[in-house]
Amino acid sequence: MNVALAEKQKCQDETDATAFVIDLADRLINGLASENIRWAETVQLLRKSEITLPGNVLLVAAFISYMGCFTKKYRVDLMNLYWLPFLDNLQVPIPYTPDLDPISLMSDDATIAQWNNEGLPTDRMSSENATILANSSRWPLMIDPQMQGIKWIKNKYRDDLLVLRLTQHNYLDKIEYAIANGKIVLLESIMETVDAVLDPILGRVFINRGRAIKVGDKEVEYDPRFRLILQTKLANPHYKPEMQAQTTLINFTVTKDGLEEQLLGAVVKAERPDLESSKAELTIQQNTFKITLKILEDDLLHRYCI
């Protein structure tokens, strides 16, 4: 008798649990009915992006690695006349997103607006340069005769930045301190050659299983947070191949097109500060709404699944 009652209770519990799950499913479906269209469109976009992801990543990686040293005209020509036709004409073409904007895959409007607030010029070239600098795995070397890039870097990192010159008598001691403590170092106004003692740092030649790096005769413990940024005021420097392989060259030289964009932005800011302010506020609101929407979606799914 007891066995039969226990079996009955077990079946009843399973029935109740199944009914509860069905009720949750109905509530979830009804609650998300209004989101069906938007989510269906998102699914289609994700499926398309899954197909084009290899080509997009390849183009973005090439953009970061090789585009930085060129001016706007050569960047456009390199992308449209060489890279994209090469992918299209392969025996097995690599799919990519038409009209791909590499910046959109590595940063967003809010980030670029923050960079502009920190002193980065508002033209397209400067945004590309900042994106390359922020995403490059090699040490960035800024070609910066007008000092616009270094101004932005100093405003961006402020007190966290250790500014050095190779002419300082104790600069190696400070670099050793920065390596050991994970500081950000800016080597400004370098020439076409640098001290050979810096080669292990530029090339990231680690010792002791990656835990240390040799600076001169010393073995300095390496903190992964350490970062090195180099800057030159030379307008047309010629670096040896080893230097170019160890760094990512980024051309901050102001061109005619870039100057026009910067002047246009300055005129709008001076003549119609209300428009500039509205643009900044709308950009912040748009990104805030995206973040809020993601939080609400996750919270909704969590509530209906418990």
C-alpha positions as CSV (number, residue, x, y, z in Angstrom):
1,M,0.0,0.0,0.0
2,N,2.8,2.4,1.0
3,V,4.7,1.6,-2.2
4,A,1.6,2.3,-4.3
5,L,1.0,5.7,-2.5
6,A,4.6,6.7,-3.0
7,E,4.4,5.8,-6.7
8,K,1.2,7.9,-7.0
9,Q,2.8,10.8,-5.3
10,K,5.8,10.6,-7.6
11,C,3.6,10.7,-10.6
12,Q,1.7,13.6,-9.2
13,D,4.9,15.5,-8.6
14,E,6.1,14.9,-12.1
15,T,2.7,16.0,-13.5
16,D,2.8,19.2,-11.4
17,A,6.4,19.9,-12.5
18,T,5.5,19.4,-16.2
19,A,2.4,21.7,-15.8
20,F,4.6,24.3,-14.2
21,V,7.2,24.2,-17.0
22,I,4.3,24.4,-19.6
23,D,2.9,27.4,-17.7
24,L,6.4,29.1,-17.7
25,A,6.7,28.4,-21.4
26,D,3.3,30.0,-22.2
27,R,4.1,33.0,-20.1
28,L,7.5,33.4,-21.8
29,I,5.9,33.1,-25.3
30,N,3.2,35.6,-24.4
31,G,5.6,38.0,-22.8
32,L,8.0,38.0,-25.7
33,A,5.4,38.0,-28.5
34,S,6.0,41.7,-29.1
35,E,9.8,41.1,-29.5
36,N,9.3,38.3,-32.0
37,I,9.8,40.5,-35.1
38,R,12.8,42.3,-33.8
39,W,14.5,39.1,-32.6
40,A,13.7,37.4,-35.9
41,E,15.5,40.2,-37.7
42,T,18.4,40.0,-35.3
43,V,18.7,36.2,-35.9
44,Q,18.8,36.8,-39.6
45,L,21.5,39.4,-39.2
46,L,23.6,37.1,-36.9
47,R,23.3,34.3,-39.4
48,K,24.5,36.6,-42.2
49,S,27.3,37.9,-40.0
50,E,28.3,34.3,-39.2
51,I,29.0,33.8,-42.9
52,T,30.9,37.0,-43.4
53,L,32.8,36.9,-40.1
54,P,36.0,35.3,-41.5
55,G,36.4,38.0,-44.2
56,N,35.5,40.8,-41.8
57,V,38.0,39.7,-39.2
58,L,40.7,39.2,-42.0
59,L,40.1,42.8,-43.3
60,V,40.1,44.3,-39.8
61,A,43.3,42.5,-38.8
62,A,45.0,43.7,-42.0
63,F,43.6,47.2,-41.3
64,I,45.2,47.3,-37.9
65,S,48.5,45.8,-39.0
66,Y,49.2,47.7,-42.2
67,M,46.9,50.7,-42.7
68,G,48.3,52.9,-39.9
69,C,51.3,54.4,-41.8
70,F,49.3,55.6,-44.8
71,T,47.3,58.7,-45.5
72,K,43.6,58.7,-46.3
73,K,43.9,58.4,-50.1
74,Y,46.2,55.3,-49.9
75,R,44.1,53.7,-47.2
76,V,41.0,53.9,-49.4
77,D,42.9,52.7,-52.5
78,L,44.5,49.8,-50.6
79,M,41.1,48.6,-49.4
80,N,39.0,49.2,-52.5
81,L,41.5,48.5,-55.3
82,Y,43.6,45.7,-53.8
83,W,42.3,43.9,-50.8
84,L,38.6,43.6,-51.7
85,P,39.2,42.6,-55.3
86,F,41.8,40.1,-54.1
87,L,39.2,38.4,-51.8
88,D,36.6,38.5,-54.6
89,N,38.9,36.9,-57.2
90,L,40.1,34.0,-55.0
91,Q,39.3,30.5,-56.4
92,V,37.2,30.1,-53.2
93,P,36.1,33.7,-52.4
94,I,36.1,34.7,-48.8
95,P,32.8,36.4,-48.0
96,Y,32.8,39.7,-46.2
97,T,30.2,42.4,-45.4
98,P,29.8,44.9,-48.3
99,D,30.8,48.5,-47.4
100,L,32.5,47.2,-44.3
101,D,33.6,49.9,-41.9
102,P,36.5,48.5,-39.9
103,I,36.1,51.1,-37.2
104,S,32.6,49.9,-36.4
105,L,33.9,46.4,-35.5
106,M,36.5,47.8,-33.1
107,S,34.9,50.8,-31.4
108,D,31.6,52.6,-31.2
109,D,30.3,56.1,-31.3
110,A,30.4,56.6,-27.6
111,T,34.1,55.6,-27.4
112,I,35.0,57.9,-30.3
113,A,33.1,60.7,-28.7
114,Q,35.0,60.1,-25.4
115,W,38.3,60.3,-27.4
116,N,37.2,63.6,-29.0
117,N,36.5,64.9,-25.5
118,E,40.0,64.0,-24.5
119,G,41.5,66.1,-27.4
120,L,41.4,63.7,-30.4
121,P,40.5,65.7,-33.6
122,T,37.1,64.9,-35.0
123,D,38.1,64.0,-38.5
124,R,37.9,60.4,-39.9
125,M,41.6,59.8,-40.1
126,S,42.1,60.6,-36.4
127,S,39.3,58.2,-35.4
128,E,40.9,55.5,-37.5
129,N,44.3,56.2,-35.9
130,A,42.9,56.1,-32.4
131,T,41.1,52.8,-33.1
132,I,44.3,51.2,-34.5
133,L,46.3,52.4,-31.5
134,A,43.7,51.1,-29.0
135,N,43.5,47.6,-30.7
136,S,47.0,47.0,-31.9
137,S,48.9,44.2,-30.1
138,R,52.3,45.7,-31.2
139,W,53.6,48.9,-29.6
140,P,52.2,51.9,-31.5
141,L,54.6,54.4,-33.0
142,M,52.9,57.7,-33.8
143,I,54.2,59.8,-36.7
144,D,53.0,63.0,-35.2
145,P,54.7,66.2,-36.5
146,Q,51.8,68.4,-35.5
147,M,51.7,66.9,-32.0
148,Q,48.0,66.1,-32.2
149,G,48.4,62.5,-31.3
150,I,50.6,63.1,-28.3
151,K,48.2,65.8,-27.0
152,W,45.4,63.2,-27.0
153,I,47.5,60.5,-25.4
154,K,48.5,62.8,-22.5
155,N,44.9,63.9,-22.0
156,K,43.6,60.3,-22.1
157,Y,46.0,58.8,-19.6
158,R,46.9,61.9,-17.6
159,D,48.6,60.9,-14.3
160,D,48.8,57.2,-15.3
161,L,51.2,58.1,-18.1
162,L,55.0,58.2,-17.7
163,V,56.4,60.6,-20.3
164,L,60.1,60.0,-21.1
165,R,62.7,61.0,-23.7
166,L,65.7,59.0,-24.8
167,T,67.9,62.0,-24.0
168,Q,67.1,61.8,-20.2
169,H,70.0,60.3,-18.3
170,N,67.9,58.0,-16.1
171,Y,65.2,57.0,-18.6
172,L,66.2,53.3,-18.4
173,D,65.6,53.2,-14.7
174,K,62.1,54.6,-15.1
175,I,61.3,52.1,-17.9
176,E,62.4,49.3,-15.6
177,Y,60.1,50.6,-12.9
178,A,57.2,50.9,-15.5
179,I,57.8,47.3,-16.7
180,A,57.8,45.9,-13.2
181,N,54.7,47.9,-12.1
182,G,52.6,47.8,-15.2
183,K,52.7,51.4,-16.1
184,I,52.1,53.1,-19.4
185,V,55.2,54.7,-20.9
186,L,55.3,57.4,-23.6
187,L,58.6,57.8,-25.4
188,E,58.3,61.1,-27.1
189,S,60.3,62.7,-29.9
190,I,62.3,59.7,-30.9
191,M,64.5,59.8,-34.0
192,E,64.9,57.2,-36.8
193,T,67.1,55.0,-34.5
194,V,66.7,54.1,-30.9
195,D,69.1,52.7,-28.3
196,A,69.9,49.0,-28.9
197,V,69.2,48.4,-25.2
198,L,65.5,48.8,-26.0
199,D,65.4,46.1,-28.6
200,P,64.2,43.3,-26.1
201,I,61.4,45.6,-25.0
202,L,60.3,46.5,-28.6
203,G,60.5,42.9,-29.6
204,R,59.0,41.6,-26.4
205,V,61.9,39.1,-25.9
206,F,60.8,37.4,-22.7
207,I,62.9,35.2,-20.5
208,N,62.1,32.9,-17.6
209,R,59.0,31.5,-19.3
210,G,57.6,34.9,-20.1
211,R,57.9,36.3,-16.5
212,A,60.8,38.7,-17.1
213,I,62.4,40.8,-19.8
214,K,66.1,41.8,-20.1
215,V,66.8,45.5,-20.0
216,G,70.6,46.1,-20.3
217,D,72.3,43.8,-17.9
218,K,69.2,43.4,-15.6
219,E,66.3,40.9,-15.7
220,V,63.2,42.9,-14.9
221,E,60.0,41.1,-13.9
222,Y,57.3,41.8,-16.5
223,D,53.9,43.0,-15.6
224,P,51.3,42.3,-18.4
225,R,49.7,45.7,-17.8
226,F,52.9,47.5,-19.1
227,R,52.3,49.4,-22.3
228,L,54.8,51.3,-24.5
229,I,53.8,54.1,-26.8
230,L,56.3,55.8,-29.1
231,Q,56.1,59.2,-30.8
232,T,58.2,61.0,-33.4
233,K,57.9,64.6,-34.7
234,L,59.6,63.6,-37.9
235,A,57.3,64.1,-40.9
236,N,58.7,61.4,-43.1
237,P,60.9,59.0,-41.0
238,H,62.6,55.9,-42.4
239,Y,62.8,53.2,-39.8
240,K,64.7,49.9,-40.3
241,P,62.6,46.8,-41.1
242,E,63.1,45.4,-37.6
243,M,61.6,48.5,-36.0
244,Q,58.6,48.4,-38.4
245,A,58.0,44.8,-37.6
246,Q,58.1,45.4,-33.8
247,T,55.8,48.4,-33.8
248,T,52.6,49.5,-35.5
249,L,53.2,52.8,-37.4
250,I,50.3,55.2,-37.1
251,N,50.3,58.4,-39.2
252,F,48.9,61.3,-37.3
253,T,50.1,63.8,-39.9
254,V,47.5,66.4,-40.7
255,T,46.5,66.3,-44.4
256,K,44.4,68.7,-46.4
257,D,41.3,66.5,-46.1
258,G,41.8,66.0,-42.4
259,L,42.4,69.7,-41.8
260,E,39.1,70.5,-43.7
261,E,37.2,68.0,-41.5
262,Q,38.8,69.4,-38.3
263,L,38.1,73.0,-39.3
264,L,34.5,72.1,-40.2
265,G,34.1,70.6,-36.7
266,A,35.6,73.6,-35.1
267,V,33.3,76.0,-37.0
268,V,30.2,74.0,-36.1
269,K,31.3,73.9,-32.4
270,A,32.0,77.7,-32.4
271,E,29.0,78.8,-34.5
272,R,26.4,76.3,-33.3
273,P,27.5,74.9,-30.0
274,D,23.9,73.8,-29.4
275,L,24.1,71.3,-32.4
276,E,27.4,70.0,-31.2
277,S,26.0,69.5,-27.7
278,S,22.9,67.9,-29.0
279,K,24.9,65.4,-31.1
280,A,27.0,64.4,-28.1
281,E,23.9,64.0,-25.9
282,L,22.1,61.9,-28.5
283,T,25.1,59.7,-29.0
284,I,25.3,59.1,-25.2
285,Q,21.6,58.4,-25.1
286,Q,21.6,56.0,-28.0
287,N,24.4,53.9,-26.4
288,T,22.7,54.1,-23.0
289,F,19.5,52.8,-24.6
290,K,21.3,49.9,-26.2
291,I,22.9,48.9,-22.9
292,T,19.6,49.2,-21.0
293,L,17.8,47.1,-23.7
294,K,20.4,44.4,-23.3
295,I,20.0,44.4,-19.5
296,L,16.2,44.3,-19.7
297,E,16.3,41.4,-22.2
298,D,18.6,39.4,-20.0
299,D,16.5,40.2,-16.9
300,L,13.3,39.2,-18.7
301,L,14.7,35.9,-19.8
302,H,16.0,35.2,-16.3
303,R,12.6,36.0,-14.7
304,Y,10.6,33.8,-17.1
305,C,13.0,30.9,-16.7
306,I,13.0,30.7,-12.9
